[in-house]
Amino acid sequence: MSCQTIYPFVAIVGQEQMKLSLYLNLINPTLSGVLIRGEKGTAKSTAVRALADILPKIEVVKDCPFQLAPGDGLNLCRDCFHVNCRERRITGQQVEAVCRHIKVVELPVGATEDRVVGTMDLEHAIRKGEKRIEPGLLASAHRGILYVDEVNLLDDHVVDVLLDAAAMGVSTIEREGISFSHPSRFVLVGTMNPEEGELRPQLLDRFGLSVRVEGIADRDSRVTVMERRVAFDESPETFASLWKDPSRELVDRIEAARRLYPEVTISREELYTIADFCLNVGVDGHRGDIIMMKAAKTLAAFDDRRQVRRSDVEEAAELALPHRMRRQPLMEIGDNVKKIKEMQR
């Protein structure tokens, strides 16, 4: 990670739904990420890159390029041409572990398949006559966040690779007679400007949540945006230091919600409410129902509760359903969700 000072996440003005969708994915990675749609200059990229400021910590094997936990990966290490701790794992010795923040790995728009999936280390092969795997971005993103800016402009072949990895939780490198697979479970976060084109339906459905962001209409808030940005540009370190305590409080709240989530329950009545939402807006398949249920439970955990309320279900609908209602124009979706909420009351 770069040592450059990052704009503090908690200093972002407004865009509460976007921030909430990111919190929920940090608490519960099985929500399958979020697609953030909006015009330029609405803090989409700033928010995702600023996540590094509030990410919880995980335990990883030191120097492991596949981000494995100390208790994982014996079979992988037996076949790995890269990991230095292979012999220790095979012989049962204790490997060295470190505790670090979850990573945000950014996938460039022009990334090639080799850069994303990985390839053979040809320099090592020529120099030492040994075959060795050079892991790609999908290895770095395991147990972390894979961020794709302008996700709608990705090459179709790279999109296919992402779809396979997101669906299976595994990435496979096949080069020069070698087939090597490693775990690649990540939270997929994409940002896009709809004016530059839409997403393929297959990739769109892989995002658990979706939010639309717009420029802030409140006059005072727009002034605050300008003031904070100028203060950050003039002295990034000083500005960031002012937000350390709020950042720490948010991290503590996210980590507490991660611990609480397994204890959250949802009544059968609310499950029927979720089913009604999805049926009423014409959602295809069942992924929307499942994501909506998980989002409602995660919202309860974030609010320090062990029981899902109707308000959690309604809020989850606004995050989990917009991009799944294929029978209606996208700009009508938010209004229709609100109408359904009013009908059910």
HELIX and SHEET records of a PDB file:
HELIX    1   1 PHE A    9  ALA A   11  5                                   3    
HELIX    2   2 GLU A   16  ILE A   27  1                                  12    
HELIX    3   3 PRO A   29  LEU A   31  5                                   3    
HELIX    4   4 LYS A   44  ARG A   49  1                                   6    
HELIX    5   5 ALA A   50  ASP A   53  5                                   4    
HELIX    6   6 LEU A   74  ASP A   79  1                                   6    
HELIX    7   7 ARG A   86  ILE A   90  1                                   5    
HELIX    8   8 GLU A  113  VAL A  117  1                                   5    
HELIX    9   9 LEU A  122  LYS A  128  1                                   7    
HELIX   10  10 LEU A  137  SER A  140  1                                   4    
HELIX   11  11 VAL A  151  LEU A  153  5                                   3    
HELIX   12  12 ASP A  156  MET A  168  1                                  13    
HELIX   13  13 PRO A  194  GLU A  196  5                                   3    
HELIX   14  14 PRO A  201  LEU A  204  1                                   4    
HELIX   15  15 ARG A  219  GLU A  234  1                                  16    
HELIX   16  16 PRO A  236  SER A  241  1                                   6    
HELIX   17  17 LYS A  244  LEU A  260  1                                  17    
HELIX   18  18 TYR A  261  GLU A  263  5                                   3    
HELIX   19  19 ARG A  268  ASN A  280  1                                  13    
HELIX   20  20 ARG A  287  PHE A  302  1                                  16    
HELIX   21  21 ARG A  310  ALA A  320  1                                  11    
HELIX   22  22 PRO A  322  ARG A  324  5                                   3    
HELIX   23  23 LEU A  330  GLN A  344  1                                  15    
SHEET    1   A 5 VAL A 104  LEU A 107  0                                        
SHEET    2   A 5 ILE A 145  ASP A 149  1                                        
SHEET    3   A 5 VAL A 187  MET A 192  1                                        
SHEET    4   A 5 VAL A  34  GLY A  38  1                                        
SHEET    5   A 5 LEU A 209  VAL A 213  1                                        
SHEET    1   B 2 LYS A  57  VAL A  61  0                                        
SHEET    2   B 2 ALA A  97  HIS A 101 -1                                        
SHEET    1   C 2 GLY A 118  MET A 120  0                                        
SHEET    2   C 2 ILE A 133  PRO A 135 -1                                        
SHEET    1   D 2 VAL A 170  ARG A 175  0                                        
SHEET    2   D 2 ILE A 178  PRO A 183 -1                                        
END                                                                             
